[in-house]
């Protein structure tokens, strides 16, 4: 059974809890993303995904399309 991968990253352009919710909803809509936690206070996000279903570049592009930047933590 494939093990999910996990990545912690900084989110650029996030200013409030509503931004964090938008990013969470955006990432949860990406097929292959299993879990998402976004903190407006720390401006960080944690994503757990299935490598056989989605690549990090794909969910990072979804973050960018929503108007934010996914930056290395």
Secondary structure, 3 states (H helix, E strand, C coil): CCCCEEEEEEEECCCCHHHHHHHHHHHHCCCCEEEEEEECCCCEEEEEECCCCCCHHHHHHHHHHCCCEEEEC
